[in-house]
Amino acid sequence: MLIFSHAEVVRRVATKDGYLINILKLLSHELSAIREAEASIESEAGLRINLDFDDESMSVIDVGNNINRLKSSILPTDDGVVRTGDGNNSCYGMWDQHLISQISSLEARRSRRRGCLLFLKELFGMVRALQPSARDDFYSLVIPQIDPIEPNVIAPHSPGADGAGSTSSKSSLASGDEPQVAGSCGPVCGAIISEKNPKDEEPQPQLNLLALLTAILSDERSDVAEKDAALEILAATLLYDPNLLRRHVMGCSARPNKPSPDEEDHVYFATNHNDLLLALIRIIACDRDTGILLQTCEVFKMALDTESTEGGDRPSQFLATFYERYVQWLVVPFQYRVGTRSARSLGTYGATEKCVENNRECVSAISAKFPSRTSSLSSHRRENDNFELKDDDELSWNTSYSFMCELLCFCVKAHCYRMKFFVVRNGVLGKVLRLLSMRNQYIKLASLR
């Protein structure tokens, strides 16, 4: 890599049929496959409820689990490889590196996803040193120009991809409901389907890098390295042209509803792989890594800073959407308890609204069949429905609070007129000043600011 200049490296890989497009296609494919695999795991885990069944019922359940374990251990898999022993520990041995591109296990797919992101992170670092014309060509290749007025972004393999069920899918997203995860890859590759197809061939999706980054940042299981790479790419894109991100947000048909707590004042950040702003807010509210929080806060500031850019009416439309749909979620941690993956309830892996609702329906069905076990179920739910802060996690939560206060301060300084009405109408001052009762001095200072 040291032999070539940055311009030559980018020129060789960033072509329509070049290495960069293949990497984006691979990343899109792995994101879809990982989401389907994790959804299958969650659906199975939702049934593992710690109930006091009788011996006969438990024996039937154990027999079924043993049969499934044997099937996954000795039968051929989709990739044509026969696994022996435990299905979770494949005995590939020294051939892991050689077969990594052929293995279809969840661990191998995550490794390929991480590799694609690290490659893109390094490539975008090279793009910063290019001439303006070369940068224009590069970004036009990875981020297509989409008209935000009439978005037609759908997912391949989704119900709306073949024309059937597109109306119902679009209405469900507009109402703020969480899209179905199992059986669809979601808006992972940001496919843009043209209405005219004279040859009646299957339309090819047009890759959108921002849609891929949205899917990664909205995934609660993405590790720190993947989030860091995605945020670095977002920051580089915003330094080039903030309107690219704003156009992508305005072209998204899904908008979150206002936060609605349940009877116990719990608010869940529903997983929406279409919404970039909501994914960034969820990271600020729920993530505990200081470096990720700092990067996310800086990305948000660059996206909301409309004074340093010129884009006609687009920045004002973007701000109107932000203050109408998203700013309410920034103050949620000051008022309610936020549900995250660490607060597992009823055996679920993700504490989203849909996941909790599915488990409640499952619990109701089991309680109707075993009415004598209702008391043990209630006690189990009280023990596992834990949303309180732990002492060993207090420092990380305080760091998250400080970054949220900093972002609110930026909104007050940058958009005084819009922020004034939001602060007055929603009683934000009273919610933020509750932090004065905390022990840490920098948290008190952040709330006073």
N, C-alpha and C positions, 0 to 999 in steps of 0.2 A: 504493500500500500504506500510505502514511502517513496517508491519510484515515480509514481504518478502524482500530478497535482490534483487538487480537489475538483477543479473544473473537469478534468479528463475522467476522473472516477465517476462523477455524477453523470457526465455525458454518456458514458458507456452503459451504465445500469438503468438510467431513466429514459427509456424508450417505450413505445406502445407495446412492443412484444419482448421487452427486455427483462432483466433480472428483477427490477423493482416491482413490476406488475405481477410477476410470479410470486414474489414475497407477499404482496397484498392479497392475492388470491388464496395463498396458503393460510395466511392469518385469518381471513374471512371464513375459510372452511373449518379451521380448528376451533374458532370461536363458536360456530354453530354446533359442531360435534361435542365440544365440552359442555355447552349449555344443555344439550339433550341428555348427555350422560349424567350431569349433576341433577337435572330434573328427575331422572329415573331414580337416582339415589334418594332424593328428598321424598319422593312418593312412597318408596319402601320404608324410609325411616319414619314417616308420619304414622305408620301403623304400629310402631314399636312403643306401645304405651305400657307403663309399668302398672299393670292391674293384677290383682290377686285372683287369677283364674284357678279353677280346680285342676286336679291332676290329669283328668281325662282330656280336658281342652288343651292343656299345655303339651300333652303327648302328641296330639294331632298337629299342633303348630310346629313342634320340634321335628316331626317326620317330614313335613313340607319343607322346612328350612334345610334339612339334610339332603333331600332330593335336589333342591336347587343348587346347593353347594357342590354336589357330585356332578351335576350337569356342567357347571361353570369350570370344573377342575379337569375333566377328562374328555369332554366333547370338543370338536374343532370349533374355533372361534371365527369371527368374521374375517380376520386377516389370514386365515389358513394355517395358523400355528396351533398345535396341540399342546396345552399346558398340563403339567402334572403337578400333583401336590396341591397346596393351597392356591385358590384362584387369585388371591391378592399378591402373592409372591411368585412371579414368573421366573422360571429358572433359565434365563437367557445367559447368565454368567458374563463371560468376557465379550460377548457379541452385542452388548447393549448399544455401543456407539455405532456399530456397523448396521444394526437393524433399526436404529432410532427413527428413520424415515418411513419404516414399514409397520411399526407397531401401532396398533389402534387403541392401546390402553389409555386411561385417563391421565396417568402420570406422563406418558410419552407425549400426549397432545399438549399438556401444559408446558412441557419442555420446549416443544416446537413453537408454541405461542410466545414464550419468553425469548427464544432466540430471534424470532421475527421482530419483536419490539426492540431488542437491543441493537439489531442491525439498523432499523429505522432511526433510532436515536442517534447513532453515529453518523448516518447519512445526512440527517437534518443538521447536525453540527457542521458538516462540510458545506452544506448549501448556504449557510450564513456568509461564507467567504466568497461566494460567486458574484458575478456582475449582475446588475438589475435585470437585464434581458434574460440571462440564464435562469435566474430565480423565478421570473414570470413563467417561463416555459415549464419549469419543474412543478410549481404549485398548480398550474393549470392541468397538469397530468394527474396529480394525486387528489386534487379537490376540484371536482367539476362544478361548473357554474349552474346553480339551480335557481329557478324563479321562486322566491319565497311567497308569492301571492297565491299561486295554485300548486301546492306541493303534491307530487304524485310519487312519493317514496314508499315503496312497499318491500316486503321481504320475499326472497325466493323460498319456495316450498311452504309459504304461508297460505291461509285460506284465500287471500286476495290476489295471489300471484297469478291464478289462472282465470280471474274474472269472477269467480263464484265466491260469494260471501264477502266481497270487498266493502259493500255498504255497511254491513253489520260490524265488520272489523273496524272501520274508520269511526263509526259512532261510538263504539266501546272505548276507543282510545280518547276520543274527544271528551267523554264523560269522566275521565280521570281514572277509570278502572285499569287494573294491571293486566297486560296482555298475557295470554296463555304461554307458558314456557315450553311445556312438553309438546313435542311433535312439530315445532316450528323453530326456525333459527332466528326469528326476530329480524329487526332491521340491521343485521350485522354488517352486511356489505353495502348498505345504502343503495340497493338496486333501483335504477330508474328505468321503467318500462315505457317504451314509446307506444303510442296508440296505433300507429301505422306500421304494419308488418306485411308487406305485399307478398313475400315468399312463404308466409304461414309457417315460419320457422320459430323455434323457441327463442325469445329475445334474450340477449346476453346482458347480464347485469353490469352496470357501470360502477366501478369501485369508488367509494368515497372514504377517504382516510378519516375524516372527522366522525363518521358513523362507526368506524372500527374502534376509534378511541373512546367513543361514548359507551360502547358495549363493554370495553375493558374497565373503565372507571366506574361503571354501574355494577360491576360484579364484585360482590363482597368477598369473594375468595381470591381475588387478585392479590399477589404478594407485593411487598414494598418495591422490589426491583421493577415489576411491571407497571405499577402506578407511577413510579419515578420516570420511567421511560415515556409513558403516555403524557405526563405533565410537561416533560421537556419538549416533546414534539408540539404540544399545544402552545407552549410559550414561544417557540420558534415561529409558529404560524401566526401568532398574535403580533409578534414583532414585525413580521412581513406585512400583514394586512389584517387588522382586527375585524374588518367587515366580513371576512371569510367565515369566522365563527358566528358572527351575528346573523349572517345570511343562513347559515345552517340551522341555528336555533329558530329563526322565523319560519323556515321551511318545514319544521317538525310539526306534524298535526296533533301530537299528544301534548296536553297541558295538564299539570297537576291541579287537583282541587285544593281548596284551603285546608289546612290541618284540622282534622276532626278527632279529638281524643275520645277514647272509650270511657266506660263508666269508672275506670280506675286511673284516669288521667295518663294513659299511655298513648303515645303517637308513634306510628310506624312509618318509616320511609319506604314506601312501596317501590320495589325494583322495577324500573322502567328503562329498558335498554335503548329507548329512543330519545331520552331527554338528557342532554349534556349538562344543562344548568342544575337540574335536580341532583344529578350524580355528583357534581362538584359541591353542592350544599351538603349532601349526605356525608361526603368525606370530611368536610369541616366540622360537622356536628358529631360524627361517630368515630372517625379515625383517631388513633392515639399516637401515631408517629409524628414527631415534631418536624422532621424534614418534609414529609408529605403535606402536612398542614401549612407550612410556610410556602411551599410551591403552589398549592391550591389557592391560597390567599392572594399571591402575586398574580396568578392567572386571572382570578376574578377581578382584580383591580385593573388589569390591562383591558379586559373585556368591557368593563363599566366606564372606563375613562373615555369620554366622548369629546373632550376638548382638544386633544392632540391629533384627532383624525378628522378627515373630511369624507362624508359619505352621503350627503343630501339628507333625505328624511329617514334613512335606515337607522342611524343611531337613536333618533327620537322614538321610532317604532320599537326598537329593541328595548329601550328603557321603559316604555309604556308596558310592554309585555312583562318585563322583569318586576316592576312594581305592582302589577296587577295579579300575577300568579306566583311569583317566586320569593319575594322579600319576606312574606309571612313565614316561610320555612326557616329563615335565618334566626328568628326569635323563638322558635319552638323549644330549644333546650333551656331557655330561661324560664319557661312557664310550665312545661310538661316533662314527663320522663320519656326518653327516647328509647324505642325498642331496637336493639341491634342483635347481631348473630350471637354475641356472648350471652344474651339473656334468652336461653332456650326455654320454650314453653311447650309442654305436652310432647316432648321428643322431636321437635322440629329443628331443622338446621338453619333456616332463615326465618327471622321474625318479621316477615312482611304480612300485610293484612290478609292477602289471599291464602298464605300458608297457614296462618292461625285460624282462619275461617274453615278451611278444609279439615283441620284437625278437630275443631269443635263439632263439625258434622260427624266425623268419625267417632268421636267420644259419645255423642248422643246416640248413635246407632248401637254402639257396644253397650251403653248403659241400659238401653231398652231391652237388649237380649239378656243382659245379666244385671237385673235390678238390684241384687244384693251387693253388688260391687260399687255402687254409686258413692258410698261414703269414702272408700279407699281412693277412688278417682278424685274426689274433691280435695282430699288431703295431699295427693300427689301434685295436683295443680297448684296448690298453695305453696308447696315446697319448691317447685321448679319455676314458677312465674316470678322471677327475681329480677327487678329492674333497679334496685338500689345501688348506689355507688359503693365500691369496696375501698377499704383504707389503702391497700396497696396500689389501687388504680386512681387515687385521688389526684396525684400530680399530673397524670396524662389528661384527665378531665379538665383540670384547671388550665392547662395549655390550650385545649380546645376552646374553652370559654374566652381566653385572651385573644385568640385569633378571630373569633366571632365578634367580639367588641371592636377589634381593629377594623374589621370589614364594615361594621355599622358606622364607625367614625368616618371612614372613607366615603360612604354613601352620603352622610350628612354634609361633608365638605364639598363633594363633587356635584351633588344633586340636591341642593338645599330646598328648593321649592317642592319637589316631589316628595322628599323624605319628610318634610315638615308635616304634611297631611297624614302620612302613614304613622308617624310618631304620636301625633295628637289623637288620631281616631282609634288607635289600637293600644294606647297606654303602654308604649314601649319603655318609657322612662321608669315606670314602677317595676317592670319586669327585670330590667337590666340592673337597677339599683339594689336588687336583692343580693347581688354579689358582694355588697359591702359587709355582709355578715360572715363572709369567708375569712379564713385565717391568713391566706397569702396576700402580701401587700401589693404585688403587681396585678392581681386580679381586682383588688379595690381600685387601684389607679386606672385600670382599663375601663371599669364601669363609670368612674368619674369623668374620664375623657369623653 
